[in-house]
Amino acid sequence: MIPATPGEAANLLSRLSVEDLQAVLAERNLADFVAQAWSLINPSIDYVSNWHIEAICDHLEAVFAGEIQKLLINIAPRSTKSFITAVCFPAWGWIHNPSFKFLFTSYADNFAMRDSVYCRRIIESTWYRKHWGHIYSLAYDQNQKSQYRTDQMGERTAVGMLGGGTGRGGDCVVADDPNNILDANSDAALEAINDAWFQVWSQRVNDPKTARYVVVQQRISAKDLSSQLLAQGGWEPLILPNEYDPKRSMTTSIGWRDPRRVPGELLNPLRYGPAETAEKKKYARVYQAQFQQNPSADEGSIFPRNKWRYYKDDPKELVKHLETVILSMDAAFKDEEMGSKVAIQIWGKKGANKFLLDRRTEHMDFNKSIDQVRQLCRLWPQIRAKVVESKANGVAIINFLQNEIPGMIGWPPVGERMDSKIARAWAIQPEHEAGNLYLPDPQMVPWVYEFVEYCAAFPEAEYDDDIDCMSQAVDKLSRTALPHAPMGVGHNLPWL
């Protein structure tokens, strides 16, 4: 019984042992329950607390209380999401309402069964029975891996997504990893899961007016179940990318907001630190989907992946054969707006073909932007024009450097209207489709993977600075009239 007054509460707490006090905290807060139950299932692994665990728990508590009816959680793999959602959530919920009915599903029967067994193991543990055994017991006549009941008619049922939910029901339907990551490139498999959810699982609720739904998964495709739920609307999205993106940060209905403020700040550095993140980013498409929760379309809408062409030469050798080389820069709008990145690219031209030689894309203030331009001009002395977008910091950069570095040019040219980002991308799309845009071999230059992903995801990309910078460079090079190349320069490019 919860004390009626603060004085009664203080008197009660003063008489409790440390163990009992911890049990009070676990009963009141799902996050404390998760921390204390961890060792029952993972005795050889230390529990590492992090703010994202509290965020998930707070939203699940809101679901249980009926404050959120439809909750969608997108977070990287191995982030304790299944342990929280499928193992601890029902065990904690039954402390408060042992007649509540949970219906769980996952893409595979064995995963659904695994977490069902783990949940029961916690409920039958000495720790749990000591503190909450007086509230309810598991019914002896229905105590299987896939389904068990409380003596007050609460239920926890588990079955695979395609295993058939007909005949089963619940007060809360929970889909934990409804999509198999191996199905990311299979339209048929993705469609089968979507059909199963909308035709079966979303209908298996006891009371449509009070029903709750939870879907938790890492994103795998622009066609996965999360994409369909977001398009449907009415879902509360709790999206937790590995690297913080201010553009995608939002406040949820319970007043929660991502506590990170620095772009690129990691979700849980103790698990995926800078080194581990860099390793995952080598597989850019997978990283953008599973870790950033931002999958791109299979091919890309404006810049399909399969239309890029690649050169094998070292960029430092290739530049000797090009007719002209320029620097293109898309500057941040203002120093304090850390949601955007600064993109600087070095492009060269030979006939109808354009070649990306170098790239810098990161969050930079004004001073760092100036330093990067200087460094790249020293690194690539062949650069003729330095083309900077004529807005905000770009204008200041031009003014600051024009008496130091020759060829500082604002873009677009004076008198021309600045089209939208999408319009500028479509303007250069024919050259990409025709195979006139070349990138370095990604085996030699790993950042090319990330660049291709940003282009494929545009205009829904996490960052669009690279695309703005490229559009500007290709536009400038396409307008540049050049004299005939000197004899012997640029005539032997065997890799074309």
N, C-alpha and C positions, 0 to 999 in steps of 0.2 A: 504494500500500500504506500502510495506517495504521500509524504507529510503534507498537511494542509497549510502550514505557515512556515516562513523561513526559520523561525525559532525552533520549531519541531524538527525541521530538516537538519539544522546544525546539531541538535541534540542527538538525533539518530546517527549522523555521520561520525560523531565523536565516539560512539560505542562500536563502530564497525572495525573489523580487522582490515589490513591492507588488501587481502584477497577479496573480502566482501565489498570493500569500497570499489575495487576494480570491476567487480561484477555489476555494481550499480551503474558504473560508467558504461559498461558493455551493454547493459539493458537499455540505457537511454540513447546511446549513440552507436549506430552501425559501424562507424569507423573504429571505435574502441573495441567492438565485438570482433571485427576482422583482425585487429592486431593481437588480441588475446587468443583467438582460435587458430591462428596461423600455425603454431608449433604442433597442433594436433594432426595436421595433414602434411606439414613440411618440417619434420623434426630436425633435419640436417641442414636446413637453409635458414639463415638469419632473416628475420623480418626487417625490411627497410621501409620506414614510413616516408610518405611524400604527399604533397598537397593534392595531387590528382586523385589519390585514394579517397580523401575527404570529399572532394568534389563529386565523385561517383556516388559515394555513400549518401551525401546530402540529397542528391536528386532521387535516389532510390527510396529514401525515407519519405520524400514528397510524393512519390508514386504510391507507396503503401498507405499514406494518409489521405490519398485521393486528391491531392493538390495538383498533381500532374497525371493526366490520363494516358498520354502517349509519349514515351521517352525514347530518344534515339541517341546512343552513345557511340562515337567513333574514336578509337584510340589505337595506338601501335600494338603489335603482338607482344606477348610476354609482359604485360603491364598490370597483372593481377586482376584483370577484369573478370575472368571466369570464376576465380575464387571468391571475389566479392559478390558477383551477381547470381551465380548458379549454386554456390556452396553455402555462403554465409547469409545471404539475403533471406531465404525461406526459414532458416533456423532462427534467425533474429526475429523475423516477422511473427513466428508462432509464439514467441514469448508474449507478444502483445495481443494476438488474436489467433488462438490455436484452431479455430474453425475455418481459417482462410484457405482457399484452394489455389495452388500454383500449378501451372501447366508449362513445362519447359521443353524446348526443342533445340537441336543443333543440326549441322549439316550431316553428321554421322551418328548412328545409333550408339556406337561405343563411347563417343565423347559425352553424349547426353547421359548414358549410364554411369560413366566415371564420376561425374559431378554429383549425380544422385547418390551414389555410394558414399562419396566424401561428405555430403551434407548429413546423411544418416549417421556416419561415424562421429561427427561432432555432436549430434543430438544424443547419441548413446554414450558419450564420453562421461567420465566421472565428474569432470569440471561442469559440464552442462547440467547433468542430472542433479548435482549438489545444489545449484543455484536456482534452477527453473523446473526441476522434476516435479514439483508440487503443482505446476500449472497444467501440465498434460503429460500423457504417455503415448507412445506409438501403439497403435492397435495391433493385437496379435494376429487378427484374421486377415490383415492386408499389409504385409511388410515384405515387399519384394524390391529388387534393385530398381525396376522401372516405375514402381508405384508403391507408396506407403501412405498410411493415414494416421491421424491422431485419434485419440479416444473421444475427441470432440468434433469429429468428422472433417477436420482439415485434411487436405491432400497435397502431395507433391508427385506429379506424374511427369515422366520424361520419355521422349521418343524422337527419332530422327525426323528431319524436315519432310522427307519423302516417305516416311514410314506409315503415314496415315494418322490423322488426328481425329477422324470421324468417331463419334461416340464418346469422346473425351471432352472435358470442359474445365474451366477455371475462372477464378476471380481476376487473376493476372496471368497473361500469356507472355512468356519470356523466350525470345530467340537469341541464343548466345552463339555467335559465329554461324549464321544461317548459310553463308556461302563458303564453299571450299576454295582456298586460294589456287588450287590446281585447275579450277574451272574459269579462271579470269579471262581466258581467250576463247571460251566456248559459249557462243550465243545461246545454244540449245540448253546447256546446263544452267546458265543464268536465268533464262526464261522459265525453266522448270521450277526453280526456287521461288521466283516471283509469283508464279501461278499458285504454288503450294501455299504461300502466305495469304494471298488475297482470296483464294477460293476455299481454303481449309482453315488455316490457323487464326486468321483474323475473325473467323466466325465462331470460334470455340470458346465463347465467353458465356458465363451463366446469366449475367444481367448487363445488357448493352449500355444501360445508363450509368452504371458504376464501374464498368470494366476498365482494367488497366492493361497497357501493353508496354513491353520493354524490348527493344532490339539493340544489341551491343555487338559491334564487330569492327575489325580493321577493314578499311575500304580496299577493294581489289579491282574494281572496274567501274567505269562510268555507267554501267548497266546493272550493277549489283542491287541488292534489296534496298540498301540505304538510299540509293539514287531514286528509286521508285517512291519511297516513303517521303523523301524531301519534296518530290514533285507533287505528291498527293496533297501535302499541306496538313496542318493540324498537329504536327509532331514537334515536340520540344527537343531541339538538337543540342547535345553536349559534345562539341567537337574539340578534341584535344590533340593538336598536331605536335610532333616531336620538337619542331622548331617554331617558336612563336611568330605568328603573322598578324600584326595589328589590323590589317585590312579585313581579316576574317573573324576577329574577336567580337563577341557580342555578350550582352547581359541576358541571362536566362530569366524565366518567369519568377524564380524564387530569389532573384536579386544577386545571383552568383555571376562573377566575371573572372576570366583568366587573370591570375595575380601577376603574370609576367608583364613587363613593360618594355624590355629591350628586344627589338627584332632579332630573331635567330636564337633567342634564349631557349635552352633545352628543357624539355618536360621533366626528365628525371636523370640528371647527369651521373648519378651513382650507378645507373644501369646502362644508359646509352650516353656516354660522354662524348667529347669532341672526336676522339679517335674512332670509337665505335660508329658514330654517326657518319664520319668521313668514309668509313668502309662500306656502310650501307648505301651511301649516295653514289657509289660506283655503278650501282644498278638503278639508274635514275628513275625509270618508269615505275619500278617496284617501290622505290623509296617514296615517290610522290603519292602513290596510292596508299600503301600500308602504313607509312610513318607520318606523312603529312596530311593524310585523309583527303587527298585532292587528286583523284585519278583523272586521266585525260581520256578522250575518245580513242578508240582503237587505232585510227590512222591519223586523226587531226583534221580539223575542219578547213583551215586556211592553208596550213603548211604541213601536209601529210609527211609522215616519217619516211615513207619509201621514195619520196621525190628528191631527197638530198643526195648530192654527189660529194665524194670525198677525195682528197688528194693525199698521196703517200709521202711526198717530199717533206723534209724539214722546212717549216715556214721561213726560216732564215735563208734557206737556199732558194725557195720558191720566189721570194721577194725580188731576187736579182733578175727574174724573167718577166716581171710585170711592168706595164706601161706607166701606171701611176698608183700611188698609195695614199690613203687618207686616214685620218683619225675621226671617228664619230662619237659624240658624247650626248647622253641623255641624263641631264643633271637632276638632282632632287629639287622639289618645289621650294623648300626652305629648310634650313638646318634643323629646325626642331621637329619637322615632320619626318619621323623615323620609319613611317610605314613604307616608303618607297626606297628603292635602291638607286644608286648611281651606276649607269652602264657606260663603259668606254670600250670601243672596238676598233681594231685596225683592219681595214679592208683594202684590197688591191684589185686592179682590173687588167685583164688581158683580152682584147677584142670584146666579145659579148659576155664573157665570163667574169664573175666576181668571186673573190677568194677572201674568206675570213682568216686572218693571220694571228690575231691575238684578241684577248677579251679580259676585262676586269668588271666584275659585277658584285657590289657589296654596298653596305650602308656607309656613307661618307659624309662628313660635314664639309663646309666650304674649303677649309685649309687642306684637308686630305684630298679633296677633289683636285685642287691646284697641284699638289705634289704628284698625284697620279698622272696628270697630263704632262708634267715636266719629265717624269721618269719614262713614260712611253715615247715621248719625242726623242729622248736620248737613246732609248733602246732601238727605235726604228727611225734612223736618220733619213730614210727614204720618204717619209711622210711629207706631202705637199700641203694639202688643205687640212685644217683642224676645224671640223664642222660641229657646232654646238647648238642645241635646240634653243631658240630665242624666247625663253621664258624664265622668270624667277631667277634662280641661281645661275642659269646659263648665261644670262646677260651680264651678271656681275663677273663671272669667270672670264668672259671675252674681254671686258673692260680692264680687268686686272692683268691679263697676260698679253694684250695686243701689242704692247711696246717691248715685250720680252721675247715672245715667240711669234714668228711671222706666220701669216696665213690663217689667223683666227677668224672664222666666218660664222655668222649667225644663220640659223636655218629655221624655217624656209626663207627664201630670199625676200628682201624688203618688198612690200606690196602684195605678197601672196597670202591667201587665207590659210590658216593652219587647220587642216582637216582633222577629223577624229582619228584616234589610234587605229581603229578598225579600218577606216577608209584608207589610211596610209598603208596598212598591211595588205589590203586587197590590191592596192596600186602596184605592189612589187610581186604579187602572187604569181603572175604569168611567168616571170623569170625563174621562180622556184619550180613551177610546174614543168617548165621547159628544160630544167636541168642546168641552168646557168649559174646557180649559186653553189659554191663549193665550201666545204668545211674540212678542217684537218682530220686525219684518220683518228677516230676516237681511241684506238688502241695505243696511240702515242700521246694523245692529248685528252685526258679523262674528262675535262669539263665539257667536252662536246656532247656527252650523254645528257647532261643537265640542260644544255642549250637546246638540244632537239626536243626534249620534253616540254620545256617552256613554250617553244614554238608550236608544238602539237596541241598543247592545252589552250593556247590563245584562241578566243578572248576570255576564256574562263581560267587562265593561268593564275597561279599564286602571285607571280610578279610579271609585269609586262614591259619592264624597262629594256630588256634585251631586244624585244621585238621593235620597240620605238627606235632604238639605236640602229638596228639593222635596216629598218625601213628608210631612215634618214640617210644612211651610208649608200644604200643601193640607189636611192633616188638621186643623190649627188653624183655618183659615178655614172649613172645613165645619162645625165645631162652634160657631163664633161666631154668637150671636144678636144681630142688629143692629136698631136702631130704623129706622123708615122713613126713607129718604134725604130730606134737605131738598128742598123744591120747587126744580126747576131744576137739581138736581145729578144727573148720571148718566143723564138721560133721553134724551139725543141722542148716540148713538154710531153714526154712519152706516156705519162700517166693519164692524159686526157683521152 
